[in-house]
Amino acid sequence: MTAHRPDLTNAVWRKSSRSSSTGQNCVEVAANLLGIVAVRDSKNPDGGALRFSPDEWKTFIAKIQTVASGS
């Protein structure tokens, strides 16, 4: 079975506002693609990307915000 790999050629990547100013631990997100949100390590942009559905991404972000707020 072959895994479907969405084309990320037109992805518009933005760096997380939580990335460190020294260039370490940088995450980039592309949310401009139809039906997927892609996440990659900015230090290794050709190393692949995680892909989420928009609903999975919203759930992920909500969980992170809950943990960060201590709730």
N, CA, C and O atoms as a Maestro MAE file, in Angstrom:
{
 s_m_m2io_version
 :::
 2.0.0
}

f_m_ct {
 s_m_title
 :::
 protein
 m_atom[284] {
  # First column is atom index #
  i_m_mmod_type
  r_m_x_coord
  r_m_y_coord
  r_m_z_coord
  i_m_residue_number
  s_m_chain_name
  s_m_pdb_residue_name
  s_m_pdb_atom_name
  i_m_atomic_number
  :::
  1 25 0.852 -1.166 0.000 1 A "MET " " N  " 7
  2 3 0.000 0.000 0.000 1 A "MET " " CA " 6
  3 2 0.904 1.238 0.000 1 A "MET " " C  " 6
  4 15 1.876 1.305 0.753 1 A "MET " " O  " 8
  5 25 0.578 2.208 -0.845 2 A "THR " " N  " 7
  6 3 1.334 3.444 -0.940 2 A "THR " " CA " 6
  7 2 0.610 4.548 -0.177 2 A "THR " " C  " 6
  8 15 -0.592 4.745 -0.355 2 A "THR " " O  " 8
  9 25 1.337 5.263 0.667 3 A "ALA " " N  " 7
  10 3 0.742 6.360 1.436 3 A "ALA " " CA " 6
  11 2 0.551 7.563 0.520 3 A "ALA " " C  " 6
  12 15 1.406 7.853 -0.316 3 A "ALA " " O  " 8
  13 25 -0.553 8.250 0.676 4 A "HIS " " N  " 7
  14 3 -0.820 9.476 -0.084 4 A "HIS " " CA " 6
  15 2 -0.028 10.621 0.534 4 A "HIS " " C  " 6
  16 15 -0.145 10.877 1.732 4 A "HIS " " O  " 8
  17 25 0.768 11.307 -0.262 5 A "ARG " " N  " 7
  18 3 1.563 12.444 0.207 5 A "ARG " " CA " 6
  19 2 1.090 13.691 -0.519 5 A "ARG " " C  " 6
  20 15 1.363 13.855 -1.708 5 A "ARG " " O  " 8
  21 25 0.383 14.574 0.183 6 A "PRO " " N  " 7
  22 3 -0.084 15.800 -0.459 6 A "PRO " " CA " 6
  23 2 1.081 16.636 -0.978 6 A "PRO " " C  " 6
  24 15 2.162 16.641 -0.390 6 A "PRO " " O  " 8
  25 25 0.854 17.333 -2.067 7 A "ASP " " N  " 7
  26 3 1.853 18.214 -2.655 7 A "ASP " " CA " 6
  27 2 1.997 19.463 -1.789 7 A "ASP " " C  " 6
  28 15 1.039 20.211 -1.596 7 A "ASP " " O  " 8
  29 25 3.201 19.680 -1.273 8 A "LEU " " N  " 7
  30 3 3.456 20.846 -0.416 8 A "LEU " " CA " 6
  31 2 4.193 21.957 -1.165 8 A "LEU " " C  " 6
  32 15 4.692 22.898 -0.548 8 A "LEU " " O  " 8
  33 25 4.261 21.849 -2.495 9 A "THR " " N  " 7
  34 3 4.981 22.830 -3.300 9 A "THR " " CA " 6
  35 2 4.480 24.247 -3.065 9 A "THR " " C  " 6
  36 15 5.281 25.180 -3.006 9 A "THR " " O  " 8
  37 25 3.185 24.422 -2.932 10 A "ASN " " N  " 7
  38 3 2.598 25.762 -2.767 10 A "ASN " " CA " 6
  39 2 2.373 26.148 -1.310 10 A "ASN " " C  " 6
  40 15 1.682 27.124 -1.018 10 A "ASN " " O  " 8
  41 25 2.951 25.388 -0.415 11 A "ALA " " N  " 7
  42 3 2.793 25.693 1.013 11 A "ALA " " CA " 6
  43 2 3.433 27.042 1.337 11 A "ALA " " C  " 6
  44 15 4.539 27.346 0.890 11 A "ALA " " O  " 8
  45 25 2.723 27.829 2.113 12 A "VAL " " N  " 7
  46 3 3.254 29.095 2.632 12 A "VAL " " CA " 6
  47 2 3.562 28.838 4.097 12 A "VAL " " C  " 6
  48 15 2.659 28.738 4.927 12 A "VAL " " O  " 8
  49 25 4.850 28.733 4.403 13 A "TRP " " N  " 7
  50 3 5.300 28.366 5.744 13 A "TRP " " CA " 6
  51 2 5.448 29.604 6.606 13 A "TRP " " C  " 6
  52 15 5.970 30.624 6.157 13 A "TRP " " O  " 8
  53 25 4.986 29.512 7.851 14 A "ARG " " N  " 7
  54 3 5.214 30.591 8.822 14 A "ARG " " CA " 6
  55 2 5.824 29.973 10.067 14 A "ARG " " C  " 6
  56 15 5.446 28.883 10.495 14 A "ARG " " O  " 8
  57 25 6.776 30.697 10.634 15 A "LYS " " N  " 7
  58 3 7.480 30.202 11.810 15 A "LYS " " CA " 6
  59 2 6.647 30.478 13.054 15 A "LYS " " C  " 6
  60 15 6.011 31.527 13.163 15 A "LYS " " O  " 8
  61 25 6.652 29.555 13.971 16 A "SER " " N  " 7
  62 3 5.939 29.713 15.227 16 A "SER " " CA " 6
  63 2 6.441 30.935 15.992 16 A "SER " " C  " 6
  64 15 7.643 31.199 16.034 16 A "SER " " O  " 8
  65 25 5.534 31.661 16.582 17 A "SER " " N  " 7
  66 3 5.915 32.809 17.417 17 A "SER " " CA " 6
  67 2 6.636 32.351 18.675 17 A "SER " " C  " 6
  68 15 7.267 33.164 19.352 17 A "SER " " O  " 8
  69 25 6.557 31.077 18.998 18 A "ARG " " N  " 7
  70 3 7.231 30.511 20.168 18 A "ARG " " CA " 6
  71 2 8.633 30.001 19.858 18 A "ARG " " C  " 6
  72 15 9.336 29.534 20.753 18 A "ARG " " O  " 8
  73 25 9.043 30.089 18.594 19 A "SER " " N  " 7
  74 3 10.390 29.655 18.232 19 A "SER " " CA " 6
  75 2 11.409 30.567 18.888 19 A "SER " " C  " 6
  76 15 11.159 31.758 19.079 19 A "SER " " O  " 8
  77 25 12.548 30.009 19.229 20 A "SER " " N  " 7
  78 3 13.560 30.800 19.917 20 A "SER " " CA " 6
  79 2 14.234 31.779 18.959 20 A "SER " " C  " 6
  80 15 14.311 31.533 17.756 20 A "SER " " O  " 8
  81 25 14.714 32.875 19.501 21 A "SER " " N  " 7
  82 3 15.354 33.910 18.693 21 A "SER " " CA " 6
  83 2 16.717 33.475 18.165 21 A "SER " " C  " 6
  84 15 17.246 34.104 17.249 21 A "SER " " O  " 8
  85 25 17.292 32.421 18.718 22 A "THR " " N  " 7
  86 3 18.606 31.949 18.280 22 A "THR " " CA " 6
  87 2 18.507 30.935 17.137 22 A "THR " " C  " 6
  88 15 19.527 30.421 16.679 22 A "THR " " O  " 8
  89 25 17.313 30.650 16.684 23 A "GLY " " N  " 7
  90 3 17.137 29.714 15.574 23 A "GLY " " CA " 6
  91 2 17.016 28.269 15.990 23 A "GLY " " C  " 6
  92 15 16.913 27.392 15.132 23 A "GLY " " O  " 8
  93 25 17.026 27.997 17.264 24 A "GLN " " N  " 7
  94 3 16.856 26.634 17.766 24 A "GLN " " CA " 6
  95 2 15.370 26.341 17.958 24 A "GLN " " C  " 6
  96 15 14.572 27.255 18.164 24 A "GLN " " O  " 8
  97 25 15.007 25.073 17.889 25 A "ASN " " N  " 7
  98 3 13.644 24.641 18.198 25 A "ASN " " CA " 6
  99 2 12.584 25.389 17.408 25 A "ASN " " C  " 6
  100 15 11.591 25.843 17.977 25 A "ASN " " O  " 8
  101 25 12.784 25.523 16.109 26 A "CYS " " N  " 7
  102 3 11.847 26.264 15.268 26 A "CYS " " CA " 6
  103 2 10.880 25.323 14.565 26 A "CYS " " C  " 6
  104 15 11.279 24.321 13.971 26 A "CYS " " O  " 8
  105 25 9.614 25.665 14.646 27 A "VAL " " N  " 7
  106 3 8.566 24.917 13.979 27 A "VAL " " CA " 6
  107 2 7.893 25.853 12.989 27 A "VAL " " C  " 6
  108 15 7.635 27.016 13.300 27 A "VAL " " O  " 8
  109 25 7.608 25.341 11.789 28 A "GLU " " N  " 7
  110 3 6.887 26.113 10.789 28 A "GLU " " CA " 6
  111 2 5.590 25.400 10.457 28 A "GLU " " C  " 6
  112 15 5.525 24.170 10.444 28 A "GLU " " O  " 8
  113 25 4.551 26.195 10.185 29 A "VAL " " N  " 7
  114 3 3.229 25.668 9.884 29 A "VAL " " CA " 6
  115 2 2.761 26.250 8.552 29 A "VAL " " C  " 6
  116 15 2.930 27.441 8.290 29 A "VAL " " O  " 8
  117 25 2.179 25.408 7.726 30 A "ALA " " N  " 7
  118 3 1.547 25.849 6.482 30 A "ALA " " CA " 6
  119 2 0.070 25.501 6.588 30 A "ALA " " C  " 6
  120 15 -0.300 24.328 6.623 30 A "ALA " " O  " 8
  121 25 -0.769 26.529 6.638 31 A "ALA " " N  " 7
  122 3 -2.214 26.310 6.773 31 A "ALA " " CA " 6
  123 2 -2.975 26.796 5.547 31 A "ALA " " C  " 6
  124 15 -4.197 26.938 5.595 31 A "ALA " " O  " 8
  125 25 -2.272 27.051 4.454 32 A "ASN " " N  " 7
  126 3 -2.921 27.579 3.255 32 A "ASN " " CA " 6
  127 2 -3.319 26.501 2.255 32 A "ASN " " C  " 6
  128 15 -3.810 26.822 1.173 32 A "ASN " " O  " 8
  129 25 -3.121 25.254 2.587 33 A "LEU " " N  " 7
  130 3 -3.404 24.159 1.665 33 A "LEU " " CA " 6
  131 2 -4.791 23.568 1.920 33 A "LEU " " C  " 6
  132 15 -5.229 23.459 3.065 33 A "LEU " " O  " 8
  133 25 -5.459 23.198 0.866 34 A "LEU " " N  " 7
  134 3 -6.822 22.678 0.969 34 A "LEU " " CA " 6
  135 2 -6.848 21.348 1.713 34 A "LEU " " C  " 6
  136 15 -6.260 20.367 1.258 34 A "LEU " " O  " 8
  137 25 -7.521 21.314 2.843 35 A "GLY " " N  " 7
  138 3 -7.750 20.073 3.570 35 A "GLY " " CA " 6
  139 2 -6.629 19.578 4.456 35 A "GLY " " C  " 6
  140 15 -6.786 18.545 5.107 35 A "GLY " " O  " 8
  141 25 -5.485 20.284 4.510 36 A "ILE " " N  " 7
  142 3 -4.409 19.841 5.394 36 A "ILE " " CA " 6
  143 2 -3.709 21.031 6.039 36 A "ILE " " C  " 6
  144 15 -3.708 22.143 5.513 36 A "ILE " " O  " 8
  145 25 -3.121 20.759 7.185 37 A "VAL " " N  " 7
  146 3 -2.206 21.688 7.845 37 A "VAL " " CA " 6
  147 2 -0.900 20.915 7.968 37 A "VAL " " C  " 6
  148 15 -0.874 19.808 8.505 37 A "VAL " " O  " 8
  149 25 0.177 21.500 7.471 38 A "ALA " " N  " 7
  150 3 1.476 20.824 7.493 38 A "ALA " " CA " 6
  151 2 2.387 21.499 8.505 38 A "ALA " " C  " 6
  152 15 2.343 22.717 8.678 38 A "ALA " " O  " 8
  153 25 3.208 20.705 9.169 39 A "VAL " " N  " 7
  154 3 4.134 21.198 10.190 39 A "VAL " " CA " 6
  155 2 5.508 20.599 9.901 39 A "VAL " " C  " 6
  156 15 5.629 19.405 9.628 39 A "VAL " " O  " 8
  157 25 6.550 21.448 9.966 40 A "ARG " " N  " 7
  158 3 7.905 20.962 9.718 40 A "ARG " " CA " 6
  159 2 8.904 21.645 10.641 40 A "ARG " " C  " 6
  160 15 8.604 22.663 11.266 40 A "ARG " " O  " 8
  161 25 10.083 21.071 10.711 41 A "ASP " " N  " 7
  162 3 11.211 21.627 11.446 41 A "ASP " " CA " 6
  163 2 11.917 22.606 10.515 41 A "ASP " " C  " 6
  164 15 12.387 22.204 9.450 41 A "ASP " " O  " 8
  165 25 12.003 23.877 10.890 42 A "SER " " N  " 7
  166 3 12.600 24.871 10.001 42 A "SER " " CA " 6
  167 2 14.088 24.632 9.770 42 A "SER " " C  " 6
  168 15 14.635 25.094 8.768 42 A "SER " " O  " 8
  169 25 14.744 23.927 10.667 43 A "LYS " " N  " 7
  170 3 16.159 23.628 10.491 43 A "LYS " " CA " 6
  171 2 16.375 22.540 9.449 43 A "LYS " " C  " 6
  172 15 17.495 22.358 8.970 43 A "LYS " " O  " 8
  173 25 15.323 21.817 9.093 44 A "ASN " " N  " 7
  174 3 15.408 20.732 8.127 44 A "ASN " " CA " 6
  175 2 14.169 20.762 7.219 44 A "ASN " " C  " 6
  176 15 13.357 19.838 7.255 44 A "ASN " " O  " 8
  177 25 14.021 21.810 6.411 45 A "PRO " " N  " 7
  178 3 12.795 21.969 5.624 45 A "PRO " " CA " 6
  179 2 12.559 20.870 4.596 45 A "PRO " " C  " 6
  180 15 11.420 20.658 4.179 45 A "PRO " " O  " 8
  181 25 13.598 20.175 4.182 46 A "ASP " " N  " 7
  182 3 13.434 19.086 3.219 46 A "ASP " " CA " 6
  183 2 13.289 17.729 3.889 46 A "ASP " " C  " 6
  184 15 13.214 16.703 3.213 46 A "ASP " " O  " 8
  185 25 13.248 17.721 5.213 47 A "GLY " " N  " 7
  186 3 13.195 16.477 5.958 47 A "GLY " " CA " 6
  187 2 11.813 15.890 6.111 47 A "GLY " " C  " 6
  188 15 11.649 14.879 6.794 47 A "GLY " " O  " 8
  189 25 10.820 16.490 5.500 48 A "GLY " " N  " 7
  190 3 9.465 15.980 5.613 48 A "GLY " " CA " 6
  191 2 8.621 16.855 6.510 48 A "GLY " " C  " 6
  192 15 9.126 17.754 7.183 48 A "GLY " " O  " 8
  193 25 7.348 16.585 6.512 49 A "ALA " " N  " 7
  194 3 6.405 17.376 7.304 49 A "ALA " " CA " 6
  195 2 5.311 16.467 7.845 49 A "ALA " " C  " 6
  196 15 4.919 15.489 7.209 49 A "ALA " " O  " 8
  197 25 4.838 16.807 9.013 50 A "LEU " " N  " 7
  198 3 3.662 16.141 9.561 50 A "LEU " " CA " 6
  199 2 2.449 16.778 8.916 50 A "LEU " " C  " 6
  200 15 2.439 17.980 8.649 50 A "LEU " " O  " 8
  201 25 1.431 15.981 8.668 51 A "ARG " " N  " 7
  202 3 0.219 16.490 8.040 51 A "ARG " " CA " 6
  203 2 -0.977 16.169 8.907 51 A "ARG " " C  " 6
  204 15 -1.150 15.045 9.378 51 A "ARG " " O  " 8
  205 25 -1.808 17.196 9.108 52 A "PHE " " N  " 7
  206 3 -3.009 17.072 9.928 52 A "PHE " " CA " 6
  207 2 -4.214 17.540 9.126 52 A "PHE " " C  " 6
  208 15 -4.085 18.379 8.235 52 A "PHE " " O  " 8
  209 25 -5.381 16.999 9.442 53 A "SER " " N  " 7
  210 3 -6.604 17.590 8.901 53 A "SER " " CA " 6
  211 2 -6.844 18.874 9.698 53 A "SER " " C  " 6
  212 15 -6.324 19.012 10.805 53 A "SER " " O  " 8
  213 25 -7.620 19.810 9.156 54 A "PRO " " N  " 7
  214 3 -7.906 21.029 9.927 54 A "PRO " " CA " 6
  215 2 -8.520 20.729 11.299 54 A "PRO " " C  " 6
  216 15 -8.198 21.409 12.274 54 A "PRO " " O  " 8
  217 25 -9.391 19.731 11.391 55 A "ASP " " N  " 7
  218 3 -9.993 19.381 12.687 55 A "ASP " " CA " 6
  219 2 -8.962 18.794 13.649 55 A "ASP " " C  " 6
  220 15 -8.980 19.101 14.841 55 A "ASP " " O  " 8
  221 25 -8.069 17.956 13.139 56 A "GLU " " N  " 7
  222 3 -7.004 17.408 13.986 56 A "GLU " " CA " 6
  223 2 -6.106 18.527 14.502 56 A "GLU " " C  " 6
  224 15 -5.701 18.515 15.665 56 A "GLU " " O  " 8
  225 25 -5.796 19.488 13.646 57 A "TRP " " N  " 7
  226 3 -4.938 20.607 14.037 57 A "TRP " " CA " 6
  227 2 -5.604 21.448 15.124 57 A "TRP " " C  " 6
  228 15 -4.961 21.826 16.103 57 A "TRP " " O  " 8
  229 25 -6.891 21.740 14.950 58 A "LYS " " N  " 7
  230 3 -7.629 22.522 15.962 58 A "LYS " " CA " 6
  231 2 -7.625 21.804 17.307 58 A "LYS " " C  " 6
  232 15 -7.446 22.434 18.349 58 A "LYS " " O  " 8
  233 25 -7.821 20.491 17.284 59 A "THR " " N  " 7
  234 3 -7.806 19.702 18.515 59 A "THR " " CA " 6
  235 2 -6.424 19.736 19.158 59 A "THR " " C  " 6
  236 15 -6.310 19.895 20.374 59 A "THR " " O  " 8
  237 25 -5.383 19.589 18.360 60 A "PHE " " N  " 7
  238 3 -4.008 19.629 18.843 60 A "PHE " " CA " 6
  239 2 -3.710 20.964 19.516 60 A "PHE " " C  " 6
  240 15 -3.176 20.996 20.625 60 A "PHE " " O  " 8
  241 25 -4.050 22.062 18.852 61 A "ILE " " N  " 7
  242 3 -3.803 23.402 19.392 61 A "ILE " " CA " 6
  243 2 -4.604 23.617 20.681 61 A "ILE " " C  " 6
  244 15 -4.090 24.184 21.646 61 A "ILE " " O  " 8
  245 25 -5.847 23.168 20.694 62 A "ALA " " N  " 7
  246 3 -6.668 23.318 21.905 62 A "ALA " " CA " 6
  247 2 -6.048 22.572 23.080 62 A "ALA " " C  " 6
  248 15 -6.033 23.087 24.198 62 A "ALA " " O  " 8
  249 25 -5.538 21.373 22.843 63 A "LYS " " N  " 7
  250 3 -4.895 20.596 23.915 63 A "LYS " " CA " 6
  251 2 -3.644 21.293 24.429 63 A "LYS " " C  " 6
  252 15 -3.407 21.342 25.636 63 A "LYS " " O  " 8
  253 25 -2.843 21.831 23.514 64 A "ILE " " N  " 7
  254 3 -1.633 22.549 23.909 64 A "ILE " " CA " 6
  255 2 -1.999 23.765 24.754 64 A "ILE " " C  " 6
  256 15 -1.359 24.024 25.773 64 A "ILE " " O  " 8
  257 25 -3.011 24.505 24.346 65 A "GLN " " N  " 7
  258 3 -3.428 25.685 25.093 65 A "GLN " " CA " 6
  259 2 -3.929 25.304 26.482 65 A "GLN " " C  " 6
  260 15 -3.689 26.033 27.444 65 A "GLN " " O  " 8
  261 25 -4.616 24.180 26.599 66 A "THR " " N  " 7
  262 3 -5.097 23.709 27.892 66 A "THR " " CA " 6
  263 2 -3.923 23.369 28.813 66 A "THR " " C  " 6
  264 15 -3.909 23.746 29.985 66 A "THR " " O  " 8
  265 25 -2.946 22.656 28.268 67 A "VAL " " N  " 7
  266 3 -1.778 22.288 29.053 67 A "VAL " " CA " 6
  267 2 -0.984 23.536 29.450 67 A "VAL " " C  " 6
  268 15 -0.546 23.657 30.594 67 A "VAL " " O  " 8
  269 25 -0.802 24.458 28.510 68 A "ALA " " N  " 7
  270 3 -0.029 25.667 28.781 68 A "ALA " " CA " 6
  271 2 -0.692 26.554 29.832 68 A "ALA " " C  " 6
  272 15 -0.012 27.241 30.594 68 A "ALA " " O  " 8
  273 25 -2.012 26.533 29.864 69 A "SER " " N  " 7
  274 3 -2.716 27.381 30.845 69 A "SER " " CA " 6
  275 2 -2.824 26.706 32.211 69 A "SER " " C  " 6
  276 15 -3.261 27.325 33.182 69 A "SER " " O  " 8
  277 25 -2.427 25.442 32.282 70 A "GLY " " N  " 7
  278 3 -2.470 24.725 33.556 70 A "GLY " " CA " 6
  279 2 -3.841 24.197 33.914 70 A "GLY " " C  " 6
  280 15 -4.066 23.787 35.053 70 A "GLY " " O  " 8
  281 25 -4.761 24.197 32.965 71 A "SER " " N  " 7
  282 3 -6.128 23.703 33.225 71 A "SER " " CA " 6
  283 2 -6.199 22.198 33.194 71 A "SER " " C  " 6
  284 15 -7.271 21.626 33.392 71 A "SER " " O  " 8
  :::
 }
 m_bond[283] {
  # First column is bond index #
  i_m_from
  i_m_to
  i_m_order
  :::
  1 1 2 1
  2 2 3 1
  3 3 4 2
  4 3 5 1
  5 5 6 1
  6 6 7 1
  7 7 8 2
  8 7 9 1
  9 9 10 1
  10 10 11 1
  11 11 12 2
  12 11 13 1
  13 13 14 1
  14 14 15 1
  15 15 16 2
  16 15 17 1
  17 17 18 1
  18 18 19 1
  19 19 20 2
  20 19 21 1
  21 21 22 1
  22 22 23 1
  23 23 24 2
  24 23 25 1
  25 25 26 1
  26 26 27 1
  27 27 28 2
  28 27 29 1
  29 29 30 1
  30 30 31 1
  31 31 32 2
  32 31 33 1
  33 33 34 1
  34 34 35 1
  35 35 36 2
  36 35 37 1
  37 37 38 1
  38 38 39 1
  39 39 40 2
  40 39 41 1
  41 41 42 1
  42 42 43 1
  43 43 44 2
  44 43 45 1
  45 45 46 1
  46 46 47 1
  47 47 48 2
  48 47 49 1
  49 49 50 1
  50 50 51 1
  51 51 52 2
  52 51 53 1
  53 53 54 1
  54 54 55 1
  55 55 56 2
  56 55 57 1
  57 57 58 1
  58 58 59 1
  59 59 60 2
  60 59 61 1
  61 61 62 1
  62 62 63 1
  63 63 64 2
  64 63 65 1
  65 65 66 1
  66 66 67 1
  67 67 68 2
  68 67 69 1
  69 69 70 1
  70 70 71 1
  71 71 72 2
  72 71 73 1
  73 73 74 1
  74 74 75 1
  75 75 76 2
  76 75 77 1
  77 77 78 1
  78 78 79 1
  79 79 80 2
  80 79 81 1
  81 81 82 1
  82 82 83 1
  83 83 84 2
  84 83 85 1
  85 85 86 1
  86 86 87 1
  87 87 88 2
  88 87 89 1
  89 89 90 1
  90 90 91 1
  91 91 92 2
  92 91 93 1
  93 93 94 1
  94 94 95 1
  95 95 96 2
  96 95 97 1
  97 97 98 1
  98 98 99 1
  99 99 100 2
  100 99 101 1
  101 101 102 1
  102 102 103 1
  103 103 104 2
  104 103 105 1
  105 105 106 1
  106 106 107 1
  107 107 108 2
  108 107 109 1
  109 109 110 1
  110 110 111 1
  111 111 112 2
  112 111 113 1
  113 113 114 1
  114 114 115 1
  115 115 116 2
  116 115 117 1
  117 117 118 1
  118 118 119 1
  119 119 120 2
  120 119 121 1
  121 121 122 1
  122 122 123 1
  123 123 124 2
  124 123 125 1
  125 125 126 1
  126 126 127 1
  127 127 128 2
  128 127 129 1
  129 129 130 1
  130 130 131 1
  131 131 132 2
  132 131 133 1
  133 133 134 1
  134 134 135 1
  135 135 136 2
  136 135 137 1
  137 137 138 1
  138 138 139 1
  139 139 140 2
  140 139 141 1
  141 141 142 1
  142 142 143 1
  143 143 144 2
  144 143 145 1
  145 145 146 1
  146 146 147 1
  147 147 148 2
  148 147 149 1
  149 149 150 1
  150 150 151 1
  151 151 152 2
  152 151 153 1
  153 153 154 1
  154 154 155 1
  155 155 156 2
  156 155 157 1
  157 157 158 1
  158 158 159 1
  159 159 160 2
  160 159 161 1
  161 161 162 1
  162 162 163 1
  163 163 164 2
  164 163 165 1
  165 165 166 1
  166 166 167 1
  167 167 168 2
  168 167 169 1
  169 169 170 1
  170 170 171 1
  171 171 172 2
  172 171 173 1
  173 173 174 1
  174 174 175 1
  175 175 176 2
  176 175 177 1
  177 177 178 1
  178 178 179 1
  179 179 180 2
  180 179 181 1
  181 181 182 1
  182 182 183 1
  183 183 184 2
  184 183 185 1
  185 185 186 1
  186 186 187 1
  187 187 188 2
  188 187 189 1
  189 189 190 1
  190 190 191 1
  191 191 192 2
  192 191 193 1
  193 193 194 1
  194 194 195 1
  195 195 196 2
  196 195 197 1
  197 197 198 1
  198 198 199 1
  199 199 200 2
  200 199 201 1
  201 201 202 1
  202 202 203 1
  203 203 204 2
  204 203 205 1
  205 205 206 1
  206 206 207 1
  207 207 208 2
  208 207 209 1
  209 209 210 1
  210 210 211 1
  211 211 212 2
  212 211 213 1
  213 213 214 1
  214 214 215 1
  215 215 216 2
  216 215 217 1
  217 217 218 1
  218 218 219 1
  219 219 220 2
  220 219 221 1
  221 221 222 1
  222 222 223 1
  223 223 224 2
  224 223 225 1
  225 225 226 1
  226 226 227 1
  227 227 228 2
  228 227 229 1
  229 229 230 1
  230 230 231 1
  231 231 232 2
  232 231 233 1
  233 233 234 1
  234 234 235 1
  235 235 236 2
  236 235 237 1
  237 237 238 1
  238 238 239 1
  239 239 240 2
  240 239 241 1
  241 241 242 1
  242 242 243 1
  243 243 244 2
  244 243 245 1
  245 245 246 1
  246 246 247 1
  247 247 248 2
  248 247 249 1
  249 249 250 1
  250 250 251 1
  251 251 252 2
  252 251 253 1
  253 253 254 1
  254 254 255 1
  255 255 256 2
  256 255 257 1
  257 257 258 1
  258 258 259 1
  259 259 260 2
  260 259 261 1
  261 261 262 1
  262 262 263 1
  263 263 264 2
  264 263 265 1
  265 265 266 1
  266 266 267 1
  267 267 268 2
  268 267 269 1
  269 269 270 1
  270 270 271 1
  271 271 272 2
  272 271 273 1
  273 273 274 1
  274 274 275 1
  275 275 276 2
  276 275 277 1
  277 277 278 1
  278 278 279 1
  279 279 280 2
  280 279 281 1
  281 281 282 1
  282 282 283 1
  283 283 284 2
  :::
 }
}
